């Protein structure tokens, strides 16, 4: 397990109408927060992208990557000391596009539209 995998623990919640939901618990003591930022830690955007990719990979039962990110907006910072848990929702289209969002409760923290790589590896 690499360092980023230890940062988040993913748990599949449900799939309804083609929308998958995962619950994500953050390790607020992880070393990434010492540099991002010591006085007011926030989950780095690249780490959110990584955990969305992990959730999609888990659902598809293969390792995926983003070939092209069409849109990525960080709408609200996630402080792991205040919000250790957040939710990921995503849907997949037939043309290998993922549309995802990260939420704390009803607050949307990130939205993403990306094309998945065609070179998937079974996990």
N, C-alpha and C positions, 0 to 999 in steps of 0.2 A: 504494500500500500504506500503510495507516494504522499508527500506532504499535503498536497491539495485534497487528496482523498480523505485525509484525517481532519481537514478543516470542516467538512460537511458530512453529515450522515443523512442519506436519502431514504425515504420510505414511500413506496407507492401507496396512494390513497384510493383512487378510483379512475374510471374512464366512463364518460357519459357523452353520447353524441359526438364521438371522435375527439373529445377533449380529455387529455390525461392530466391527472393531478398528483403531484408529489409533495410531501412535507419534507422540509429540510431543517435540520437542527445544526446550529453553528457551534463549534468549539471556541468559546470566547477567550480561552487561554492560549490559543494558537499563536505561534511566533510571528505570523504575518502582521498581527496587530501592533507589534512593537515598533514597526516602521510605518504603519498606515492607520492610524497615527497615535502615538503614545498617550496623549492627553485626551483625545476623543477618537477612539477607533471607529473606522467604518470598513465595511466589507468592500474590497477593491472590485471595480467593475470587471476586470479580467477573471476574477474568481467567480463572479456571478455567471459570466459566459461559460466558464468551465463546468459549473454545476448544472447548468441547463443542458449542456452537451452530455454530461453524465446521465441525466434523467432521460433524455431521448435515447441514448445508447441502452440504458437499462430496459426501456419499454420495447425497443426493437430487438433486443437481445443480440446486439452487435456493436462494435465500436464505430462511432461516427465522428466526423469532423465537419466544420463549417467550410464549405468551398467559397461561399460569398456571403457576406453580411450586408443585406440590403438596407436595413434600418436597425439601429440600436440606440435607445434613449434611456438614460438613467434619470428617473423622475423624482426619486426620493432616496436619500442615503439610508443605509441599514447600519445602525450602531449595534454590534453584537452584545454589548453589555445591557442594552435596553430591550433588544428583540433577538433572542437566540433562535427563534423559530420563524420561518417564512414558508410560503407556498409557491410552487411553480406550477403553472398551467401551460399546456401547449397542445397544438393540433398539427397534424401533418397533411400535406396535400399530395395528390398523385404525382406531381412533378418534383417531388423531393424537397419541398419547401417546408420549413417549420416556422410557426408563428407562436411565440412564447411570451409569457408575462410572469413577473415575480411580484408577489403581494405580501404585505404584512396586514392581516385582517382584510379590510376593504381598500387599503391604500396601495395603489400600484406603484412599485418602486422601479421597475424596468420593463421595457417592451422590446421585442426582438423579432425581426423577419430575416431569415437566413436560408440559403440553399445548402443542403447537405451534400457532402462529397459522395460520389458514386462508388468509391472504393471502401466498402464496409468490410470489417473483419469480425468474424463470429467471436463472441466472448464465452 
